[in-house]
Amino acid sequence: MDDATLTVLCNGLVHDGSENPLRAADVWIRGDRVVAVSEPGGGPAPGGAAVRRVDCGQRVVAPGFVDVHTHDDAIVLDRPDMLPKLSQGITTVIGGNCGISLVPMVTDEPAAPLSLLGCRQFRYPDVPSYRAAVDAVRPAVNIALLIGHTALRMQAMADLDRPADEAELGAMCRTLDAAMRAGAVGLSSGVFYRPAYAADVHELAALVRVVAPYQGVYATHVRDELKGIMEAIDEAALTARLGGAFLVLSHHKCAGPMNWGRTEETLARVEQLARRQPIGLDVYPYTAGSTVLREDLVDGIIDILITGSAAHPEMAGRYLADIAADWGVSQVEACRRLQPGGACYFQMHQDDVDRVVSHPLTMIGSDGLPHDERPHPRLWGAFPRVLDQYWRVKGLLPLEQALHKMTGLSAGRFHLEGRGRLLAGGFADIVVLDPDRVRDCATYASPAQFSEGIEQVWVNGCLSYTAQDRACVGRAGRFVARATQVL
């Protein structure tokens, strides 16, 4: 669109990204920016510019959603239309979570868990080379990047079954500092996974100290989400406190039947910690998680749905218990035969999920795995599901608070300047949705389903998705760098 043209989204109910009430207003766009949010019928004088009017018909007009927990590092390059995210109103994704990032690992054969990002794109040794690739392909959504601790370890260390020595740690710190100077938004870790499990607090805190002067966050998939969850939270909090950075507890959950109900305990602990250090959570609104196939997660109690198997691809979409029965083996043995692969683990209780989603410190993240053959439905439906289930059906969140958890709260915590708020001067990342119809349609049996009620999505001032087309109609995303000034 010509930068001289003014576009006005009129007759809408505007949510500004905070917890303020919706209000009737017009949103004016020129180029990639919001130039005004005015009273209906008001707004800037055109000054001879052409004006394009878009009637929003009393729909909610909100900042584009920020997906704080993704594994989209590679998919924005492989499939830049990004329909699973764009179609649910997401305009910015944060990649590199759980210690798993493309940068700085270079390899043709990524080992688990890096293999969750696919196998084709591990060719970017630094943020500038990755940023150039994003800018060249021009994906439909913006992407900001965390640097994964596991990727740093795999690049710097030959033996992953011990803490890093001082030389290795020094190399990781230098790589991380260069990434932060180039615009990364922080560090992530996944000490839950074997390649990072041996890392101690000394190793992790030293890396957190690198990101802290840049106001980078430390996001972590904690060491244990089962019976050791309290100790794992304390370890993460200590690490962030020693390093001086904002802590994000990734996809917070109490996993396993013996752990159900303990979110009352874990959330109380988080609140206690929040009184002495900056801390937040992210969550997806489902009772099943999804990750690589691991024998230690097979307990014979929970349902486990296979999302993919290199050895037996025909088993994708089947339950592990049924496969084990067909083969006449235990579920652990069946899991072993299916590896490498992925699965959905039905580990959580709905009451626990409800508590975490509703908590005021919680942001929304999809944690979708776009490279899975049959992905978890969160890849296509997480954000509309929150609006449907937690605002409209269960009434656990006011609409403004639900939207805030997807927009202003998230962008503020990750210091995404100009994103997450609908204000004059900000980027024109906007979603227009029907509050009476918005809902997720993706299921475990049929995960690649468009949500309903997401009517228009604008990215950097470009109309990029419409419900009528159910297609990407514009690609204007870009790499989102944080401020590079050291405090």
C-alpha positions as MATLAB code, in Angstrom:
seq = 'MDDATLTVLCNGLVHDGSENPLRAADVWIRGDRVVAVSEPGGGPAPGGAAVRRVDCGQRVVAPGFVDVHTHDDAIVLDRPDMLPKLSQGITTVIGGNCGISLVPMVTDEPAAPLSLLGCRQFRYPDVPSYRAAVDAVRPAVNIALLIGHTALRMQAMADLDRPADEAELGAMCRTLDAAMRAGAVGLSSGVFYRPAYAADVHELAALVRVVAPYQGVYATHVRDELKGIMEAIDEAALTARLGGAFLVLSHHKCAGPMNWGRTEETLARVEQLARRQPIGLDVYPYTAGSTVLREDLVDGIIDILITGSAAHPEMAGRYLADIAADWGVSQVEACRRLQPGGACYFQMHQDDVDRVVSHPLTMIGSDGLPHDERPHPRLWGAFPRVLDQYWRVKGLLPLEQALHKMTGLSAGRFHLEGRGRLLAGGFADIVVLDPDRVRDCATYASPAQFSEGIEQVWVNGCLSYTAQDRACVGRAGRFVARATQVL';
ca = [
       0.000    0.000    0.000;
       1.193    3.537   -0.790;
       2.531    5.166    2.392;
       0.560    8.307    1.505;
      -2.735    6.408    1.766;
      -4.636    6.539    5.033;
      -6.586    3.447    6.074;
      -9.182    3.810    8.794;
     -10.671    0.834   10.611;
     -14.001    2.347   11.646;
     -17.054    1.325   13.674;
     -15.050   -1.044   15.848;
     -14.701   -1.606   19.592;
     -11.035   -0.961   20.292;
      -8.927   -2.796   22.844;
      -5.641   -0.956   23.342;
      -3.598   -3.908   24.699;
      -3.951   -2.933   28.351;
      -6.692   -4.017   30.741;
      -8.691   -0.877   29.962;
     -12.314   -1.335   28.837;
     -13.150   -1.582   25.159;
     -14.245    1.686   23.589;
     -15.812    2.743   20.328;
     -13.021    4.266   18.243;
     -11.489    4.496   14.777;
      -7.947    3.268   14.113;
      -5.979    5.178   11.458;
      -3.061    3.528    9.630;
      -0.433    4.984    7.329;
       2.320    2.700    6.063;
       3.343    0.327    8.854;
       2.182    2.558   11.735;
      -0.930    3.547   13.616;
      -1.153    7.317   13.224;
      -4.204    7.878   15.433;
      -6.867    6.182   17.533;
      -9.743    8.646   17.444;
     -13.300    9.078   18.539;
     -15.706    7.678   15.912;
     -15.912   10.046   12.958;
     -12.869   12.041   14.104;
      -9.256   11.462   13.245;
      -6.464   13.175   11.340;
      -7.125   15.504    8.440;
      -6.350   13.629    5.221;
      -4.439   16.585    3.799;
      -5.121   15.442    0.284;
      -4.223   11.794    0.976;
      -6.509    9.041   -0.253;
      -8.537    7.460    2.558;
      -9.518    3.805    2.531;
     -12.341    2.975    4.924;
     -12.749   -0.504    6.424;
     -16.027   -0.988    8.285;
     -15.418   -3.259   11.276;
     -19.122   -3.540   12.095;
     -18.859   -3.440   15.908;
     -16.182   -6.119   15.928;
     -13.325   -6.006   18.432;
     -10.231   -4.290   17.037;
      -7.180   -5.293   19.088;
      -3.401   -5.378   18.819;
      -2.156   -8.421   16.939;
      -1.497  -11.309   19.293;
       2.053  -12.008   20.487;
       2.840  -15.718   20.768;
       5.520  -15.753   23.450;
       6.287  -19.465   23.282;
       6.979  -20.895   19.844;
       9.321  -23.167   17.974;
       8.858  -21.209   14.756;
      12.520  -20.383   14.066;
      12.655  -22.565   10.944;
       9.034  -22.636    9.815;
       9.002  -18.880    9.124;
      11.617  -19.668    6.482;
      10.202  -22.970    5.236;
       6.542  -21.899    5.051;
       6.470  -18.128    5.302;
       2.701  -17.789    4.884;
       2.510  -18.937    8.545;
      -1.195  -19.754    8.289;
      -1.439  -21.711   11.574;
      -0.435  -18.555   13.444;
      -1.790  -15.814   11.200;
      -5.259  -17.383   11.076;
      -5.624  -17.205   14.875;
      -4.707  -13.520   15.031;
      -1.013  -13.874   15.857;
       1.184  -11.185   14.296;
       4.437  -11.710   16.249;
       6.051  -14.957   17.392;
       8.971  -15.446   19.759;
      11.153  -18.331   18.668;
      14.041  -20.078   20.361;
      12.188  -21.384   23.423;
      13.108  -24.346   25.678;
      16.815  -23.973   24.887;
      16.070  -24.894   21.267;
      17.068  -22.329   18.639;
      18.468  -22.307   15.119;
      21.097  -19.757   16.113;
      23.976  -20.485   16.638;
      24.011  -24.238   15.857;
      25.145  -25.207   12.337;
      24.575  -28.857   11.397;
      22.953  -31.140    8.844;
      21.833  -33.645   11.492;
      20.361  -31.902   14.534;
      19.947  -34.180   17.530;
      16.893  -34.107   19.771;
      15.575  -31.761   21.022;
      16.915  -29.411   18.328;
      15.268  -31.730   15.801;
      11.922  -30.271   16.928;
      12.834  -27.434   14.541;
      13.153  -29.792   11.573;
      16.440  -30.621    9.916;
      16.847  -28.204    7.021;
      17.620  -24.787    8.433;
      20.534  -25.201   10.848;
      22.803  -22.927    8.824;
      22.821  -19.643   10.755;
      25.837  -19.152   13.053;
      24.677  -15.758   14.285;
      21.686  -13.462   14.520;
      22.633  -11.222   11.538;
      22.660  -14.188    9.144;
      19.320  -15.409   10.480;
      17.854  -11.922   10.334;
      18.950  -11.583    6.704;
      17.206  -14.866    5.866;
      13.983  -13.693    7.537;
      14.089  -10.354    5.743;
      14.726  -12.104    2.410;
      11.778  -14.482    2.688;
       9.462  -11.833    4.260;
       7.209  -14.097    6.343;
       3.604  -13.195    7.091;
       4.327  -12.635   10.808;
       7.076  -10.897   12.756;
       9.603  -12.996   14.642;
      11.728  -12.185   17.681;
      14.372  -14.638   18.829;
      15.557  -16.125   22.094;
      18.946  -17.838   22.004;
      18.765  -21.427   23.190;
      21.109  -22.670   25.892;
      21.055  -26.165   24.365;
      22.119  -24.778   20.988;
      24.938  -22.848   22.681;
      26.052  -26.023   24.487;
      25.988  -28.151   21.339;
      28.051  -25.555   19.503;
      30.653  -25.134   22.249;
      30.901  -28.530   23.961;
      31.875  -32.020   22.843;
      30.764  -33.689   26.084;
      27.269  -32.635   27.132;
      27.059  -34.895   30.170;
      28.783  -32.452   32.525;
      28.695  -28.741   33.345;
      30.615  -26.470   30.990;
      34.208  -25.704   31.924;
      35.383  -22.101   32.055;
      36.693  -22.065   28.470;
      33.458  -23.509   27.124;
      31.366  -21.170   29.231;
      33.422  -18.213   28.036;
      32.804  -19.192   24.426;
      29.052  -19.509   25.052;
      28.961  -16.114   26.766;
      30.739  -14.426   23.865;
      28.357  -15.976   21.345;
      25.356  -14.966   23.434;
      26.613  -11.405   23.899;
      27.035  -11.007   20.138;
      23.486  -12.316   19.651;
      22.088   -9.832   22.163;
      23.961   -6.978   20.484;
      22.368   -8.071   17.197;
      18.852   -7.907   18.629;
      17.986  -11.208   20.346;
      15.442  -10.782   23.150;
      17.009  -13.089   25.708;
      18.127  -16.572   26.672;
      16.067  -19.739   26.941;
      16.959  -23.034   28.565;
      15.581  -26.546   28.565;
      17.337  -28.418   31.345;
      14.419  -30.864   31.139;
      16.162  -32.302   28.057;
      19.241  -34.531   28.201;
      21.695  -32.287   26.265;
      21.231  -29.539   28.867;
      20.414  -31.576   31.971;
      23.984  -31.558   33.303;
      24.161  -27.758   33.325;
      24.340  -26.352   36.842;
      23.236  -23.013   38.278;
      26.749  -21.596   37.849;
      26.680  -22.266   34.100;
      23.148  -20.960   33.624;
      23.527  -17.864   35.813;
      26.702  -16.866   33.979;
      24.734  -16.840   30.724;
      21.813  -14.990   32.292;
      24.280  -12.274   33.373;
      25.057  -11.714   29.699;
      21.452  -10.952   28.732;
      20.534   -8.910   31.821;
      22.255   -5.634   30.776;
      20.194   -5.689   27.574;
      16.973   -6.169   29.574;
      16.799   -9.620   28.014;
      14.560  -12.244   29.577;
      15.464  -15.698   30.841;
      12.777  -18.173   29.751;
      13.120  -21.736   30.980;
      11.584  -25.153   30.543;
      12.338  -26.173   34.111;
      14.151  -29.355   35.035;
      11.133  -31.252   36.367;
       7.406  -30.652   35.864;
       6.462  -33.819   37.771;
       7.097  -34.486   41.459;
      10.173  -32.233   41.554;
       8.325  -29.153   40.287;
       8.860  -27.025   43.424;
      12.603  -27.622   43.470;
      12.741  -26.904   39.733;
      10.946  -23.575   40.170;
      13.332  -22.617   42.966;
      16.339  -23.505   40.790;
      15.028  -21.369   37.927;
      14.296  -18.467   40.268;
      17.764  -18.655   41.826;
      19.363  -18.719   38.379;
      17.465  -15.632   37.228;
      18.091  -13.832   40.526;
      21.851  -14.472   40.378;
      21.887  -13.362   36.758;
      19.683  -10.319   37.303;
      17.117  -10.970   34.565;
      13.345  -11.256   34.258;
      12.309  -14.909   34.596;
       9.646  -16.584   32.454;
       8.574  -20.073   33.533;
       7.698  -21.735   30.259;
       4.383  -23.572   29.743;
       3.836  -23.828   33.471;
       2.178  -27.075   34.468;
       1.955  -29.773   37.115;
       2.358  -32.909   35.039;
       1.303  -36.441   35.939;
      -1.702  -37.715   37.916;
       0.243  -37.749   41.183;
       0.908  -34.032   40.676;
      -2.626  -32.900   39.875;
      -3.894  -30.080   42.042;
      -0.438  -28.796   42.918;
      -0.796  -25.583   40.903;
      -2.298  -24.136   44.064;
       1.111  -24.746   45.633;
       3.250  -23.735   42.648;
       1.353  -20.526   41.940;
       1.596  -19.527   45.592;
       5.352  -20.064   45.351;
       5.544  -17.952   42.171;
       3.642  -15.161   43.919;
       6.061  -15.346   46.847;
       9.043  -15.155   44.472;
       7.456  -12.266   42.568;
       7.712  -10.134   45.699;
      11.513  -10.133   45.413;
      12.286  -10.664   41.727;
      10.578  -10.062   38.367;
       8.833  -13.226   37.216;
       6.110  -14.357   34.830;
       4.590  -17.472   33.289;
       3.384  -18.620   29.925;
       0.810  -21.337   29.251;
      -1.165  -23.060   26.508;
      -4.858  -23.823   27.229;
      -4.835  -27.630   26.870;
      -4.443  -30.641   29.151;
      -1.919  -32.344   26.869;
       1.644  -31.317   26.238;
       3.686  -32.291   23.206;
       7.357  -33.061   22.792;
       9.739  -35.759   21.609;
       9.085  -39.410   22.402;
      10.691  -40.216   25.760;
      10.429  -43.488   27.645;
      10.578  -41.747   31.030;
       7.291  -39.987   30.242;
       5.483  -43.299   29.681;
       3.774  -44.220   32.956;
       1.063  -46.612   31.747;
      -1.622  -44.261   33.093;
      -1.881  -41.192   30.875;
      -2.931  -41.307   27.233;
      -0.103  -40.731   24.753;
      -0.955  -39.804   21.160;
       1.812  -40.319   18.605;
       2.376  -37.219   16.443;
       5.141  -38.738   14.331;
       7.670  -41.556   14.152;
      10.669  -41.843   11.866;
      10.739  -45.621   12.285;
       6.978  -46.165   11.898;
       5.412  -43.109   10.223;
       2.182  -45.040    9.742;
       1.589  -44.857   13.498;
       1.095  -41.077   13.575;
      -2.327  -40.296   14.971;
      -2.594  -43.513   17.018;
      -2.391  -43.957   20.778;
       0.677  -45.619   22.265;
      -1.414  -48.079   24.319;
      -3.135  -49.355   21.169;
       0.163  -49.683   19.309;
       1.687  -51.590   22.233;
      -1.324  -53.927   22.353;
      -1.088  -54.604   18.616;
       2.606  -55.367   18.911;
       2.225  -57.408   22.099;
       4.800  -55.361   23.996;
       4.817  -52.892   26.885;
       4.160  -49.220   26.241;
       7.779  -48.438   27.151;
       9.013  -50.934   24.555;
       6.607  -49.558   21.962;
       7.900  -46.056   22.685;
      11.455  -47.297   22.231;
      10.609  -48.840   18.839;
       8.884  -45.678   17.624;
      11.818  -43.371   18.364;
      12.792  -40.877   17.149;
       9.404  -39.250   17.085;
       6.948  -37.059   18.920;
       3.805  -37.387   20.995;
       1.045  -35.557   22.833;
       1.089  -36.467   26.524;
      -2.227  -35.994   28.363;
      -0.467  -35.108   31.617;
      -2.475  -32.226   33.106;
      -5.754  -31.796   34.935;
      -8.177  -29.204   33.611;
      -8.460  -27.471   36.991;
      -4.703  -26.882   37.013;
      -4.721  -25.506   33.483;
      -7.591  -23.187   34.408;
      -5.699  -21.831   37.415;
      -2.577  -21.090   35.401;
      -4.392  -19.485   32.462;
      -6.358  -17.264   34.854;
      -3.393  -16.157   36.938;
      -2.491  -12.467   36.502;
       1.205  -13.215   35.882;
       0.457  -15.532   32.951;
       0.937  -14.794   29.256;
      -0.412  -16.988   26.458;
       1.912  -19.028   24.257;
       0.997  -21.773   21.815;
       4.119  -23.975   22.103;
       3.046  -25.436   18.758;
       5.402  -27.812   16.949;
       4.940  -26.971   13.256;
       7.218  -29.715   11.978;
       5.164  -32.552   13.519;
       3.308  -34.703   11.014;
       0.112  -34.478   13.093;
       0.703  -31.534   15.415;
      -0.965  -30.760   18.709;
      -4.076  -28.606   18.042;
      -2.486  -25.733   19.962;
      -0.512  -24.940   16.805;
      -3.724  -23.757   15.099;
      -6.050  -22.893   17.972;
      -4.439  -21.768   21.244;
      -5.351  -18.080   21.171;
      -9.001  -18.316   20.022;
      -9.414  -21.128   22.557;
      -8.521  -18.780   25.412;
     -11.122  -16.258   24.261;
     -13.779  -18.925   23.779;
     -13.200  -21.076   26.845;
     -11.871  -18.655   29.430;
     -13.898  -15.556   28.614;
     -17.118  -16.682   26.960;
     -17.733  -20.239   28.227;
     -16.170  -20.413   31.706;
     -16.163  -16.716   32.533;
     -12.790  -16.999   34.274;
     -11.338  -13.931   32.526;
     -12.860  -10.622   31.468;
     -12.393  -10.090   27.739;
      -9.986   -7.194   28.329;
      -7.755   -9.298   30.598;
      -7.745  -12.237   28.188;
      -6.674   -9.931   25.362;
      -4.063   -8.241   27.574;
      -2.450  -11.647   28.216;
      -1.981  -12.005   24.445;
      -0.860   -8.465   23.612;
       0.382   -5.709   25.892;
       1.517   -7.941   28.749;
       3.561  -10.121   26.408;
       5.106   -7.347   24.312;
       5.996   -5.410   27.441;
       7.772   -8.298   29.116;
       9.868   -9.022   26.035;
      10.495   -5.329   25.318;
       9.013   -5.472   21.829;
       8.917   -1.761   21.192;
       5.807   -0.569   19.373;
       4.095   -3.953   19.512;
       1.256   -5.256   21.673;
      -0.496   -1.897   22.117;
      -2.901   -0.048   19.835;
      -1.572    3.479   20.199;
      -0.542    6.296   17.885;
       3.024    5.727   16.740;
       2.960    1.969   17.275;
       3.226   -0.644   14.564;
      -0.030   -1.462   12.818;
      -0.250   -5.092   13.939;
      -4.008   -5.528   14.347;
      -6.603   -8.281   14.636;
     -10.302   -7.749   13.967;
     -12.412  -10.447   15.624;
     -16.039  -11.284   16.247;
     -16.318  -11.750   20.029;
     -19.542  -13.734   19.701;
     -18.050  -16.280   17.290;
     -14.348  -16.554   18.042;
     -13.377  -20.134   18.871;
     -10.822  -22.786   18.045;
     -11.756  -25.651   15.737;
      -8.512  -27.666   15.784;
      -8.739  -31.074   17.492;
      -6.303  -33.866   18.259;
      -7.902  -35.947   15.512;
      -7.933  -33.087   13.016;
      -5.442  -30.449   14.144;
      -5.024  -28.347   10.981;
      -8.323  -26.469   11.250;
      -8.963  -22.750   10.888;
     -10.420  -21.006   13.916;
     -13.676  -19.097   13.620;
     -14.252  -15.431   14.346;
     -10.830  -14.092   13.343;
     -11.975  -11.828   10.526;
      -8.947   -9.738    9.558;
      -5.277   -9.664   10.508;
      -3.003   -6.733    9.672;
       0.792   -7.017   10.008;
       2.869   -3.848    9.812;
      -0.045   -2.089    8.144;
      -0.581   -4.798    5.519;
      -3.844   -6.751    5.375;
      -2.443  -10.278    5.648;
      -5.377  -12.596    6.421;
      -9.141  -12.550    6.005;
     -11.692  -15.105    7.155;
     -13.325  -14.908    3.750;
     -10.160  -15.995    1.941;
      -8.820  -18.342    4.635;
      -5.450  -17.661    3.119;
      -2.420  -15.456    3.533;
      -3.219  -12.406    1.387;
      -0.115  -10.398    2.266;
       3.345  -10.944    3.744;
       4.809   -8.022    5.635;
       6.461   -9.625    8.668;
       9.990   -8.860    9.700;
      12.665   -9.744   12.233;
      11.926   -7.871   15.455;
      15.089   -6.815   17.242;
      15.188   -5.472   20.743;
      17.123   -2.300   21.595;
      20.870   -2.991   21.485;
      22.008   -0.433   24.053;
      23.690   -1.955   27.094;
      22.326   -0.533   30.363;
];
